[in-house]
Amino acid sequence: MPEQRPTRLIVPRITRRVKGGNEVYETDSRMVPEETPVAFSYNGTTHAVMMASPADMEDFAVGFSLSEGIVSKLAEIDEIAVEEHDEGIDVQIGLAGEAGQGLTDRRRRMAGPVGCGLCGIESIEQALKPVASVARAKLKLTPDEIAEAVKLLSQVQPLHSDTGAVHAAGFYVPGKGIVAAREDVGRHNALDKLAGTLCRAGIAGKTGAVVITSRVSIEMVQKAAIIGAPVLIAVSAPTALAIRTAQAAGMTLVALVRGDEFDVFTCPERVPSAVEQVKTKAIDAMPNANADPAASTLVQSPTVRLVQYG
């Protein structure tokens, strides 16, 4: 069995730079992240294979199982065994009775005849599955805390610092800072790893905000809702469907965080100063909570833009 594989490697390269209008070619080296195939096998049967950073596999297994609805709590996982192979990593996950039977039934339903035009319907419905509600969470954040969350996450990304080529997901708790963070070449993987970390550590999602270094797609909102986080903070922009999904979940979506500047797209009441500084009619124009996230009509969600100087 091979040794545990590295998460980063030094590789040779030829660089082209322009100095004073002149081309300069040099040979040197650069640190790059590793990625490897990771298979999740439940009760001995492979369920999914994806490319990921070869680290934090137990966290990844738990988080993936939760986000895919294979389990609903840690107790439904009996054991996790990480097997290193030359070709990749096989994560063997043993499920407790009911969870194992549920996955077996799910596989049986998905096994349709070849060429059936309706076989993909369940997959589409699964992609747009109802999102968990976080509307009752009482968390509120100040503008300084939002800015701090992103700043602190940038300080706990050793793989990104070395390579500049991976995503991160962290969990910010007011007064405590980033209490957990995970990195991966895949943004979904990083968030799954964070979900597993929080679950295994017994940290309640309602106590803080998920912070991500990527854009916000519907899957990122769904995963944050499964964690139970009432606030999702991102450095990049959200998609329209992500906005509708966050609103349906009662989740505050804060994106495009740049220093002290950010945009609040949904449920701005968790950022009280933002509500205080915008006109009432702008807040009233926000899409209604519990709206159908799969609705084909795009809800034009006005951005509550809070800009601080000085």
N, C-alpha and C positions, 0 to 999 in steps of 0.2 A: 504493500500500500504506500503511495507517495506521501511525502511530508505535507503538512498544511501549506497550501500555496500562498505566495505573497500577494499583497493587495496593490503593490506598485513595483515597477521595474525601471531601470535606467537603460535607455536605448540610444544608439548613435543616430546622428542626423547631420544634414547639410543645411545651413541657414543662409538665406539671402537677406541682406540688409542694405538700405540705401543711406549712405552717409555723404553729405555734401554734394548730393546729386550723382554720386558714383555708386555702382553696385559693388557690394562686398560679400563674397562667399566664404564661409568658414565651416569647419567640421568641429562639432562638439557633441554633447549628449544632453538628454532631457529625461526627467522623470515622467512616466505615464502610468495611468491606472490599469490594473489588470481586470479583465472580465472573463467569466467562465460559465458554461452551462450548469444550471442548478435544477435538478429534478426533485419535485415533491411527490413522494410515494406514500399513499395512505393504506395502511393494513396490507402492505405488500404489492399494491398496484399503483403504477405511475399515474398521476393526475395531471401534472403540468410541468413544463420545462421552460425556463427563461434564462436570459443572460443577466448576470448580476456580479457585483463585487464579491469576492470570496471571503466574506467576514460576517460575523454576527448571524450565523446560520440558525441558531436556536430562536433568536428573536424574529428572524425572517419567517421561520416556520409557523410560529404562533401568530404573528401579525397577518400573514397570508391566509391562514386558516380562518381567522376572525373576519377579515375583509371579504373573503369569498363566501362567507356564511356556512362554512363546513362545520365550524364549532361556534358556540355563542359564549363560552367561558373556558378558562384555562383547565378546569377540572375535567373537561371532555377529552383532553389529550392525555393518554396514558404514558407515552414515552416519545422521545425524539432521539434518533441516532443519526449522526452525520458521517457519511461514508465517502472518503476521498478516493477517486479513481483517476486514472491518467487522463481520461476524456473530460472529466468534470466532477461534480459533487452530487451525490444522491442523498437527499434528506428523507429518512424513513420516519414516518409519523404514525404512531399507534393510537387509534381512536377508541374511546370507551364505547360500550354497546350501542346506545341509541344514536350517537353521532356517526358511528361506523355504518349502521344500518341505513341511516338517512342518506349518507353518501352513496351507498349501494343502490338505493331506490332512485336517487337522482341520476346516476349513470344509466340505469335501465330506461328511464324516461327519455333520455337524450339519444338513445340508440335507435334511430329511425331508419327506414329503408333508403337505399341509395336512390338519389334523384327526386326525393320527396320535396316538393316546393315549400312545404310548411316546416321542414325540419329546423330551419334557422329561427323560427318564431320565438322559441324559448330563449335562445341566446340574445335576441334583441330585447325581449322583456327583461332578461336578467341584467342587461346593460343599463336599462332604465328602471331598475327595481326601486320601490319606495324607499326613501331615505329616512334614516333614524332621526327622530326629533330631538333637538337640544334646546328647544325654546324655553324650558323652565330654568335653565342654568342662570344664576344670578351674577356671574362674572362681569365686571366692568373694568375698562382700561383707560388710562390717561394717554394723551399723545406722547408723552415722554416714555411711557412703558412700551408703547408700540415701537417707537424708534429704538429703544433699548433692546427689545426682543430680537430684532434683526441684527443689531450690532453685536450682541452677545453670541448669536448663532455663528456669525462669521469668525468668532474667536475659538470655536470648538470644532473646526473642520480640518484636522491634520492632513487627511488625504487630499482634499481640495487645495490646501496650502502647498502641498508638494507637487501636484499635477495640474491644477486649474481645470479639471475635466470631470468632476463628479457633482452630484446633487446632495443636498442635505435636508433633513427634517428634524426639527427640535421641538421641545415642549417647554413653554415659558410659563412660569408661575409668578405672579406679582410678589415682590418682596424676596423672592428666592432666585430669580433669574432662569437660565436654561438648566432644567434639572435632568434632561436626557436629550441625546442627539445621536443620530445615525447618518451615515453617508453611503452612497451607492452610485454606480454609473447610471442607474435608472431612477427617475424621480418617484415612480410608484413603489419601487423596491425600498427606497429610503424611508418612505412613509409607512410601509408595511413593517419594516424593521423597528421603527419607532413605536408603532402600535404594539408589537410584541414585547418590546422593552418595558413599556408602561404597564402592560397587563401582568407581566412576570414580576414587576416591582410593586404591584398593588397600588399604582398611582391613578387616582380617579381623573378621568378626562375633563370633568366639569370644573376642575380647579384651575385650569389654565388654558392657554392658547397654543394651537399647532402653528409652527412657523416653517415655511418652506422656501427654498431658493429658486423655485421654478415657476412657470406659468400655472394657472389654476384651471384644470379641466374638471369635468363632472366626477371622474374617478377620485380625484384628490378631495373633493367635497364629501363624497360618499365615505371615503376612508376616515376623514376627520370626524364625521358624524358617528361612525361606528366606535371610534375612540371615545366619543362623548364630549368632544371639545366644542364649546359654544362660539369660539372665535378662531378663524383661520386667517393667518397673516402671510402674505406672499410678496416677493420682491418684483414679480412680473404680473402681467395682466391676466384677467379671467376670461373664459369663454362665456357667451350668452347663456348656454345651457348650465354652466357652473353657477352663474348668478341666480338663475331661476331655481336651481336645486338647493342652493344655500338658503334662499328665501323660504322655500318650502320646509326646510329643516329648522327654520328659526335660528339660523347661524349668521353671525356677523362676519362678513367677508371684507377684509382689508387687503388691498393690493397696491402694486406700484409704489412700494415703500422706498423712498430715496432720502436717506438722512432723516430729517424731521418732517418730510412731506409724505403724504399718503392719500389714497382714495378709499372711501368707505362705500361699498356697493349695496349692502343689505343690512338690515337690523341695526341702524346706527345708534340705537338707544344704549348700546353697551359702550359707546364712546361719547359720554354725556356732553363733553365740550364741543364735539362736532355738531350735535343737535342744537346746542345753544347758539351756535354761530351761523346757522343757515336759516333761510326763510321757512316758515311753516308750510307753505305750499309745496316746497321742494320735498319735504318729508312726506306730505300727503300723497305725492305722486309715486312713492315707492310701491313696487308690486305687492299685492296682498300675500300675507303668510298663508302657507298650505296650498299655494297655487300648484297646478299640475306641472312638474318640471319637464314633462315630455310634450307639453302643448306646442303646437306648431307655430302659433302666433307669438312672435318675439315681444316680450314686455320691455319697453324702453325704460331702463332703470337709471334715473339720474344719479350722478355721482356726488356724494358729499365730499368735497375736496377741502381738506384742512391744510393750510400752508402756514408754517411758522418760520419766522426769521429771527436771527440773532442769538 
